[in-house]
Amino acid sequence: MPEPRTDNDRKALLSQLAYQPSRPHLMIGLLFLVLGLLVTVAIVRPGQETDEWRTARTEDLVQILDDLGARKDRLQAESARLTALQRDLESGSTAQAIQEARRRLEALRVLAGTTPVVGPGLEVVITDPGGSIDAPVLVDAIQELRDAGAEALQVGSTRVVVDTWFADSPTGLVVNGEPLSSPITILAIGDPDTMSAALSIPGGLAESVRTRGADFAASTVTDMSISVTVPETSN
């Protein structure tokens, strides 16, 4: 006959049968926990965004879609141009390579502000008798115009380049340390329709300016000229 099990034998048997998670098991459990949290966030967040857009007017939504469509068209056109350029360069077209190098050089000069620019654009005038427009509003304006395809920008009498800065002072706004006269005038060369649509979307520059009690006006200029330049520097 088998000997009866003692209490120690029973404890040893239960210990062997009990689930003892190893380190890999713990890691897998942690990964499932993180995945569950991410799924929860993904489910909740779209609902919040949907509620936000439900309050927008139909006209605003149409304008936003038009703006997004214009940006998509610009990106597709640029993609097609670069693809064609790649084919030409790979085929060994020296003339095409030289032409592209010159085009890039001119684009860099425009971006650096070392050359005058002429073309269609948008003139923005902000009238702020109460002094409610501060530097962050101007920074947002420049960013919105850049995102909408502005090639060259001028604020007041200052050409806007990569190192241009805006600040608030006791006497008003300054650009690169120089006082900015009122009304604030912004010149932007690029597609005027696209830039105007970008500034007019809900939460854009036009709404921000008017919310602060200032006046906002934007007009298309067929043949705009930005002649202010930044001196070239050499290292």
Order of alpha helices (4+ residues) and beta strands (2+ residues): alpha-alpha-alpha-alpha-beta-alpha-beta-beta-beta-beta-beta-beta-alpha-alpha-beta
